Amino acid sequence: MTSFLSVNEMSCPVTGAYREPKCSHLLCQVLKGMFLFMGKFEAGHEGHKRGLSIGTTGRFVALNVAYYRKSQGMTLQDLSDALAFFGRPTSASALSRIENQARAVDVDELMALSVVIGVRPSDLMRPRSDDHFAPVGITGYEDLPVLDYDLWVSGKLKGLGFDARLEYWTNERDTAQSLLDAFWDRPSESDLPEVAGRYAERLSLAKTRVFEIEATMGPNRPSSKTD
């Protein structure tokens, strides 16, 4: 007979349900209250969370947790101990399942992992790439370039839609052009070539993004001046 104090890792011990909203069995609810009261519900009833399917963003998190942990020379137990120290106890076996994409990460765990590993939460949710145009898969949305993704999570990009991205990059293009023109009007600046080069690169990038976004908007969408 299965002990209710050692809850099956993959499902509710009473109903077998994987998702908490499906667990309506009275005994399960009583046990939930007991575990919460005892501070053990997270470990004892984790099956609901593990039953959630892992999407694109979740897979990035799994791969990045493993990468950053190993790059810092941490074992699974080291990471588990650090999480416990910061108030988010997670067993080494649970971390192994996370890294192997067999267990989803909730928001609180994501934040704790970011603190312990020493990276931004957004860094765990996207591919590691120096290519600004590398695609980032976003759960519930289409792929975006890393550049636009980083702007979105930092709050600089108001939304993911075409209009929001086009507005940002059009403004960025115009700003970069104005700054570049202003520097050319000051030939006495000793660092002019270096500064001008940076703004020329910024302008080129912005023009590229405006062109690419307009190209994907289709002929029926409003266009933007590109020169």
N, C-alpha and C positions, 0 to 999 in steps of 0.2 A: 504493500500500500504506500502511495506517495505521501510523504510528509509535507504538510502545508507550510512548514517553516523552512523547507528547502525547495522553494518554488522551481518548477521546471524552467530551464533557461529559455525555451523557445515559445512558451505559451502560458496562459493562465492555467493553474492546476485544476481548476473546477470546470471551466467551460471550454478550455482549449483555444480561446480567442486570442488572436495576435494583437488586436488593437483595443485600447482601453474602452472606447465608446461601445464596443460590442460585449464587454464584460458586465452583464447586468445581474449575474448570479448573486444572491444575497450574501452567501458565505464569502464570496470573493470580495465584496464590498466591506464586510466586517474585517476580513484579513487586511485589506488595504488600510483601514483605519488603524488597526493594530500596528502594522508596519510603520505607518507614518508616526504614530505616537512613540514607537520605540526607536525611531530614526533609522529603520532598516528597510524601509520600503524601496528605496533606490536599488539596493542590492538584491532584495528578495523578490521583487516584482518587475525586474528589468525586462522581462519577456515581451511586454507590450511595446517597448521602445525598439527592441531587436526585431520585432515583426514588421516594422515599417520598411518599405522598399527604399533603397538608396538611389537617389537620382544623380544627375551630372555633378552638381555642386558637392554632394556627399562623397562622391568618388575622388574629387580633387582633395577634399579634406583628409580622406584616408591616406592617399598617397603622400600628401605633404606632412602629415603627422609622422609617418614612418621616416620620411626623408630628413626632416629637421631633428628628430630624435637621434637617428643614427649619426648625422653630421656633427652632433654635439657629444657623441660618445656615450649616450645614455642607454641603459638597458630598459626593458619594459618595466622592470621593478623600480628602477630609478625614477622613471616618469610617474609611476603609480605613487611612490613615496612623496614626490614633489606635489602632486595633485592633492594628496591627503593633507600635506602641510598647509596648503592654501585653502583648505576647507571643501575640497571637491573629491572625496575618496573614490577612486576607480581602480579596480583590481588589474593586475598585470594581464590576466586572461581576457578581461574586457577590452583592454587596450589592444591586445593582439587581434581580437575580433574586429575592432575598429579599423586597424591597419589592413586587415584582409577583406574589408568591405562586407563583413558579415554582421555588422551592428552599426546602427545609425548613431550620429552624434547630435545631442540636443544643444540648444543655444547656450545654456549655462556651461556645459562641458566645452563648447567651442571657445568661450571666453577664458575659461580656466586653462585650457591647453595653450591658448595664445600667450597668456601671462607667463606660464611656466617655460614654454619654449622660447619666448622672447620675440615673437613676431606679431604683426597686426592680424586680427581675425580675417580681414580681407585677403591677406597673403595665404592663408590656409585654404581659401575657397576658390583659388584660381591657379592655373598652371604656372610653374616657375619658368619664365622665359624673358630673355633680354630683347626679344623681338616685339616691338610695340604693336605690330599688326597680327600677332599670333591670336587665333580664335580662342575665346573663352566661352565654354558652354555654361549657360545659366539655367538652372531648373525653372521651368515655366516660361522660358523665353528663348529666342533664337541666339545663335552665337554672336558675340561682339569681339572686336579687337581688344587686346589687353589694355591699350591706351584709353579707350572709352569706358571700359569696366572700372579702371582705377579712378577716372574722373567721376564716375557715378557713385562709387562707394565713399569717395572723399567729399561728396556733396557739391562739387563744382558743376556737375551735369545734372540738370533739373529732372530729367527723366530718360528713359531708354528709347522713346519713340523717335521717328525720323525728324520731326519738327524741333524737338529739344536738342538733339545732337547737331542738327544743321545750324540752329541759332548759336550754339556755343562755338562751333568751329568757324562760323562766319565772323563772329565778334573777335575770336582769337586771330583770325587772318587780318582783319582790319587793324587790330591793336598792334600786331607785329609789324605791319606795313608802316604805321605811323611812327613807331619807335625806330624802325630802321631809317626812315626818312629824316627823323630828327637827328640821329647820329651822323648822317652824311652831311648835315649842315654845320657840324662842328669838327672840321678837319684838324684842329690843333690837338685833339685828344690823342694821347700816345697809344692808348689801347684800342683805338678805333677799329683796326682790322679784326681783332679778336671779338670785340663786342658786336661789330657788324656781322661777323660770321655767325654768332649765336642767334641773332635775330633773323638773319637770312634763313637759317635752318628752321627756326620756329615758324617763319612765314611759309616756307616750303611745305612743312608738315601740315599746317593748317589748310593750305590750298589743296593738298592731296586729300585730306579728309572731307573737305567740302565737295570736291569732285566725286569722290567715292560714294558719299551719302546721297548726293543728287542723282547719281547714276542708278542707285537702287530704289529710288523713290518712284520711278516710272514717269511717263509723259504727262499724266494727269495731275501731278503734284506741283505746287509752286516751286519755281526755280530761284536760285540766288546768284547774284553777281559774283564771278570768280576771279576777276582781274581788277 
